[in-house]
Amino acid sequence: MGMDTDYLVVGAGASGLAFADTLLAEADVAVTLVDRREAVGGHWRYAYPFVRLHTPSAFYGVNSLALGEDRIDQTGENEGFYERATGEDVREYFAGVAERLTGSGRARLLLHHEHLGGGPDGERVRDLATGEVHDVRVRRKVVDARYLEASVPATHVPPFEVAPTARVVPVNALPDVIRPGAIYAVLGSGKTAVDACVWLMDNGVEPDRIRWIRPRDAWFHDRRHFQPRELVAGVIEGLALDAEAGATASGISDVVERLESTGRLLRIDTSWPATMYRGTMLSFRELDAVRQIKDVVRLGHVRRIEADRILLDHGEAPTGADVVHVDCAAFGLNNAPGTPIFQQPRIVLQQVRHLSPCFNAALIAFVEVHRDDDADKNRLCPPNPYPSRIEDWPGMMARTWRAEGRWLRESDVSAWVAGSRLNLLRDLPEHAGEPAARAAVERFVTNVPAAIEVLGRLSASPPGVASQAGH
Ligand SMILES: Cc1cc2nc3c(=O)[nH]c(=O)nc-3n(C[C@H](O)[C@H](O)[C@H](O)COP(=O)(O)OP(=O)(O)OC[C@H]3O[C@@H](n4cnc5c(N)ncnc54)[C@H](O)[C@@H]3O)c2cc1C
């Protein structure tokens, strides 16, 4: 069977959908989205049952459709902050997005189909139900919306061996295995591990029955700095702290110390050096909860779990038949190296503004439609890899601010950014007159030129320097 399309988008996760949504809003084109999975939504299809967005719903998803109702939660760990969709909410939302896209009459979904690459008669796509291979003739571009494909515990291969007698479950199975008297060993350092620990405690497990195996300690952001709409002053306050710390930093350790001292960065154990940074955020309630866990094993990555011991990079820890080992060790964000986003005739979706996957995919679609020259498009959309270590923070911020400066000088791009629901700063102009917001804007604007220069320089620092931070 032959097919044709203007754009073939490979991957129907958040990035592919956000790209297609803006592309169709800006241009009269035909789009085909292909995904191996049986439904859209990417990794959210396999999210653990108690997952929520770590960012507010208000700026997540696709540009043309709101997610949630922009309510501020009145109770719970997110009290006082904008609502965060559950995994189920996100899946339903993306299903609705898929209906809207196909309802436009200009989008086609090829689900349960795998993209195999280019062939002599077009892009080759295999129907995973029948094994049949089809050629898709692409008139304009192939869009790689899987370059930064996420890895989650339900679908990854654990990076350690498990002896047949050991009990290891992915975090998804936690609600099925919780039982009185059990001991839990949570494996992983990031947000998923935090969620697992908090969920266990919320479900009656005493902190002293949780052992936390943390290969690296992580830096987190305070959720108050990522609140949109009425609370947007907190976002610009956070960015002002970044710019101030960056403008005068003498090194990576110094900038991290400044960020921690102002509350911009948080770590669970302030007596232990944190090295990992994935750009995730916590509330103080989550932080207080996980700080109650005192049994922390820091012997590097897990290599093998046996019936009575866990073998790690730097030693071993005892375990037992009554211990449920909870795998939260998937990599999550994919920090593949940056590559040009516009590569005639391909587009490789990546981060441009830091930590904003949906916004970036939509922005790239806007630029694709409204600029002709790939060099110009790449100037507006330089790649900005996801961070893994705190040493990645300076370069990531400098790249964001350089790109944002370029958008501001192009009236159509800056107008699109200003109006996009995916832009967490969208409501800043309305609040810019408030004293706190006005002061933060001034501090940001004053410091950002020097911060770009200093952080750009620091991003070239040798790895390992930041491991001194916080001693
Ligand atoms: C647990 C978790 C929570 C997160 N929370 C937030 C949050 O709160 N806010 C935020 O901004 N970001 C968050 N993120 C970041 C997240 O990565 C993005 O929000 C987004 O969902 C990633 O979407 P994606 O489309 O880039 O990747 P994915 O969701 O991984 O989708 C990639 C798709 O490509 C498909 N694919 C790959 N290869 C092929 C092929 N050859 N042929 C066909 N299909 C293929 C896959 O099947 C998959 O569906 C979170 C990430 C994780 C893991």
Ligand as a Chemical Component Dictionary entry (heavy atoms), coordinates in Angstrom:
data_LIG
# 
_chem_comp.id                   LIG 
_chem_comp.type                 NON-POLYMER 
_chem_comp.pdbx_formal_charge   0 
_chem_comp.three_letter_code    LIG 
# 
loop_
_chem_comp_atom.comp_id 
_chem_comp_atom.atom_id 
_chem_comp_atom.alt_atom_id 
_chem_comp_atom.type_symbol 
_chem_comp_atom.charge 
_chem_comp_atom.model_Cartn_x 
_chem_comp_atom.model_Cartn_y 
_chem_comp_atom.model_Cartn_z 
_chem_comp_atom.pdbx_ordinal 
LIG C1  C1  C 0 7.637  10.056 34.549 1  
LIG C2  C2  C 0 7.850  11.312 33.747 2  
LIG C3  C3  C 0 7.197  12.485 34.122 3  
LIG C4  C4  C 0 7.382  13.658 33.386 4  
LIG N1  N1  N 0 6.737  14.790 33.787 5  
LIG C5  C5  C 0 6.882  15.933 33.065 6  
LIG C6  C6  C 0 6.201  17.133 33.452 7  
LIG O1  O1  O 0 5.518  17.182 34.456 8  
LIG N2  N2  N 0 6.357  18.235 32.675 9  
LIG C7  C7  C 0 7.159  18.236 31.569 10 
LIG O2  O2  O 0 7.265  19.264 30.905 11 
LIG N3  N3  N 0 7.813  17.124 31.193 12 
LIG C8  C8  C 0 7.705  15.977 31.915 13 
LIG N4  N4  N 0 8.388  14.856 31.547 14 
LIG C9  C9  C 0 9.274  14.923 30.392 15 
LIG C10 C10 C 0 8.662  14.106 29.256 16 
LIG O3  O3  O 0 9.726  13.421 28.726 17 
LIG C11 C11 C 0 7.860  14.907 28.294 18 
LIG O4  O4  O 0 6.895  15.619 29.006 19 
LIG C12 C12 C 0 7.157  14.129 27.197 20 
LIG O5  O5  O 0 6.103  13.332 27.647 21 
LIG C13 C13 C 0 8.110  13.343 26.360 22 
LIG O6  O6  O 0 7.428  13.073 25.181 23 
LIG P1  P1  P 0 8.164  12.630 23.869 24 
LIG O7  O7  O 0 7.127  12.634 22.810 25 
LIG O8  O8  O 0 9.368  13.452 23.632 26 
LIG O9  O9  O 0 8.708  11.157 24.176 27 
LIG P2  P2  P 0 7.912  9.800  24.414 28 
LIG O10 O10 O 0 6.747  9.994  25.297 29 
LIG O11 O11 O 0 8.946  8.826  24.859 30 
LIG O12 O12 O 0 7.368  9.400  22.961 31 
LIG C14 C14 C 0 8.202  8.921  21.944 32 
LIG C15 C15 C 0 7.351  8.007  21.063 33 
LIG O13 O13 O 0 8.113  7.621  19.923 34 
LIG C16 C16 C 0 7.697  6.315  19.563 35 
LIG N5  N5  N 0 8.721  5.713  18.693 36 
LIG C17 C17 C 0 10.037 5.582  18.947 37 
LIG N6  N6  N 0 10.666 5.012  17.903 38 
LIG C18 C18 C 0 9.722  4.773  16.970 39 
LIG C19 C19 C 0 9.746  4.192  15.663 40 
LIG N7  N7  N 0 10.879 3.767  15.104 41 
LIG N8  N8  N 0 8.589  4.079  15.002 42 
LIG C20 C20 C 0 7.426  4.508  15.537 43 
LIG N9  N9  N 0 7.355  5.080  16.770 44 
LIG C21 C21 C 0 8.482  5.200  17.460 45 
LIG C22 C22 C 0 7.531  5.613  20.888 46 
LIG O14 O14 O 0 6.681  4.490  20.761 47 
LIG C23 C23 C 0 6.925  6.728  21.760 48 
LIG O15 O15 O 0 5.517  6.658  21.813 49 
LIG C24 C24 C 0 8.238  13.669 32.251 50 
LIG C25 C25 C 0 8.902  12.487 31.888 51 
LIG C26 C26 C 0 8.726  11.329 32.625 52 
LIG C27 C27 C 0 9.461  10.084 32.191 53 
# 
loop_
_chem_comp_bond.comp_id 
_chem_comp_bond.atom_id_1 
_chem_comp_bond.atom_id_2 
_chem_comp_bond.value_order 
_chem_comp_bond.pdbx_ordinal 
LIG C1  C2  SING 1  
LIG C2  C3  SING 2  
LIG C2  C26 DOUB 3  
LIG C3  C4  DOUB 4  
LIG C4  N1  SING 5  
LIG C4  C24 SING 6  
LIG N1  C5  DOUB 7  
LIG C5  C6  SING 8  
LIG C5  C8  SING 9  
LIG C6  O1  DOUB 10 
LIG C6  N2  SING 11 
LIG N2  C7  SING 12 
LIG C7  O2  DOUB 13 
LIG C7  N3  SING 14 
LIG N3  C8  DOUB 15 
LIG C8  N4  SING 16 
LIG N4  C9  SING 17 
LIG N4  C24 SING 18 
LIG C9  C10 SING 19 
LIG C10 O3  SING 20 
LIG C10 C11 SING 21 
LIG C11 O4  SING 22 
LIG C11 C12 SING 23 
LIG C12 O5  SING 24 
LIG C12 C13 SING 25 
LIG C13 O6  SING 26 
LIG O6  P1  SING 27 
LIG P1  O7  DOUB 28 
LIG P1  O8  SING 29 
LIG P1  O9  SING 30 
LIG O9  P2  SING 31 
LIG P2  O10 DOUB 32 
LIG P2  O11 SING 33 
LIG P2  O12 SING 34 
LIG O12 C14 SING 35 
LIG C14 C15 SING 36 
LIG C15 O13 SING 37 
LIG C15 C23 SING 38 
LIG O13 C16 SING 39 
LIG C16 N5  SING 40 
LIG C16 C22 SING 41 
LIG N5  C17 SING 42 
LIG N5  C21 SING 43 
LIG C17 N6  DOUB 44 
LIG N6  C18 SING 45 
LIG C18 C19 SING 46 
LIG C18 C21 DOUB 47 
LIG C19 N7  SING 48 
LIG C19 N8  DOUB 49 
LIG N8  C20 SING 50 
LIG C20 N9  DOUB 51 
LIG N9  C21 SING 52 
LIG C22 O14 SING 53 
LIG C22 C23 SING 54 
LIG C23 O15 SING 55 
LIG C24 C25 DOUB 56 
LIG C25 C26 SING 57 
LIG C26 C27 SING 58 
# 
